[in-house]
């Protein structure tokens, strides 16, 4: 069964180019092309959209704000696809519930793989984007914030922050994927977070 996607970008050329890329692969079904975040949000309310590809800079409702509305009111997962990698855009997109943040200069296959990964429940954070939220000298502060987690939960947090999938975490810790999922749920509850990707941001942000 193909993945239903919506592409939202205020550049018509970009929208059409992305549509061509996805239309050539029967794993995807482009349901709609939107020119702004409000239109993307409206379509996600009406249609069964699996993944929304949103640009950041769009009129009426930008991609970051549209992410918050889409994630909180629908089951659609959001992948930010943009040319902007400013710190505030990156952090706010993830804090608003985005499952991934990718730059447009990536090859088509990488963009398609990112959609597949997000649809599968994984986080997608490009290396250059991850550098925007890393602060390796701030470990002690994070240890204090994470003190209420068990040792196993802390291990899982660290592996999520490295971008590992549930399967990879399970393999590394020699536990089942079901145990990983339950652990992630517990972490979200203890840290008052809503989405898996927010765990990575919480752990890595300044």
N, C-alpha and C positions, 0 to 999 in steps of 0.2 A: 504494500500500500504506500502510495507516494506521500511525501511530506508537504502539507499545504503551507505556503509562505506568502507573505506580503512584503513588497519592497517599497520603502518610503524614502524618497530623496527629492529635493527641490530642483535637481538638475535632470531634465528630461532625457538627456543623452545617457547619463549614468543609469537611470531607471531602465531604459530600453536595452542597454548593453548587458546589464545584470539579468534581465528577463531572457535574453537570448542564451546566455550561459546556462541558466537553470532549465530552460525549455529543451535543451539538447540532452538532458539527463532525465530519464523516466523515474528517477527516485524522487523528483520534485514536481510540484504543481504550483505554478504562480497564480494565485487567486486574484490578486489585485496589485495595481501600481498606484501609490499615493504620492502626492506632491508636498504634503506637510504632515506633521505629527497628529493633528486633530483628525484628519481624514483617516490616517492609519488606525487610530484609536476607535473611531466610529465603525470601521470595517471589522476590527477584531471583536467588537461587541455583537455584530450581526452574523459573521461567518465563523466557521470552525477553522481558525488559523493556528497552525502548530508553532511556527516561528516567524517573528517579525524582524526584518532587517531594517534598522532605522539609522538614518544619518543624524548627526548631532545638530548641525545648523540648518534649521528649517523654519519657515514662517508660521505664524498663528500659534503653533505649539512645537517647541523644539524636541529633539530626540530624547533628551534626558528627562524632561517633564512628561513626555508621552510614555516613556518607559514605566514611570511610577503608576500612571493611570491604567495602562495595559496589564501590567503584572498584578496589580491589586484587584482588578475587576474582571479579569478573564484568565483562562488557563494557558494563554499564549506565552511562549518564552521569547525573550528579546535578545537579539544579537546586534550590537552597535557596529555599524560599518561606516567608517568616516575617514576624513583626512586629518582630523583634529586629535591631537594626543596631549592636550593641556591637562595638567594635574587635576583641576577642578572638574573638568568634563569626565575624566576617567573615574575618579572617586565617586562623584555624584551619580553617575550612571549605574555603578555597581550597588551603591547604597539604595538606589531606587529599584533594584531588583534585576538589573540586566544579567544575563547568563554569560555574556561574552563581549569582548571589545576588540575589534579587528580594524586594521587600517586598509584603505582601498587599494593600496599599491601591492597587495598580495596577489599571487597567481590565482586564476579561477578555481583550480583544484583545491587550494587551501581554503578558499572562501566556502566552497561546497562542503569540504570536510568539517569546517567550523559549524555549519548549519546542522550537519549530521550529529556532531558531538553535542551541541546544545540541545537538539531534539532528544538525544539519549540521556539527558539529565546531567551532563558534565559542564564544567566551566571552561571557557576559552579565553585565555589572556595572552596576547602576543608579548614576546619578550621585551620589546621596546616600550610597551605599555606597562608591563610589570615593573620596570625600572622607575616608573613615575610614582609608585606607591611603596616601594621598598625603603626601609630605613634600618639597615642591619645593626646600627649602633644603639638601637632602642629596645634591646631585648629585655632589660630589667623591668621597664615599665610594662611591657607586654606580659611578663611573668606574673606581675602583680594583678593585672586585669584577668588573667586566666587561672588564677589560683584556685578557683572553685571547681575546676575541671579535674577529673581523674587522670592518672598517668596515661591510660589508654586514649582518653579523649584528647589529651594534649598531643599525643603522637599522631592522631588522625588529623587534628588541626594543622600540624606542621606539614603533613603530606598533602592535604588539600591546598595549602598555600604554595606548594611546589607544582600544583596543577595536575596532580594524579587523580585518576578515575577511581571509582569504588573498587573495581576489579584489581587495579594496580595496588591500592591500599591493602586490600585483602591479601594479595600475594605477598606484599612486603611484611605484613604483620602476622601472616599465617593464621588468618581468621576467615570466616565466610563473608560473602558480600552482604548477606542479611544482617550480620553483626555490624558491619560497617554502616549500613543504612540506619540501624537503630542507634548507633553511636552518634552519627551525624544529627539525627533528630534530637538527641539529648543535648548535644552541643548548642544547637540552635535555640533550644528552650532555655538553657542556662545563660546564654549570652544575649537573650532577647532579640535574636535575629530571625529573619524570615526565609532567607535563601542561602543555599550552599556557598555561592560565590561571595556573599557578604562575610563568610567566615575567613576567607583568604584576605579580604580587604581589612577586616578587623585586626588580623594578625600582623599584617605588613604595613599598614598605614602609619604615617607620622604621628 
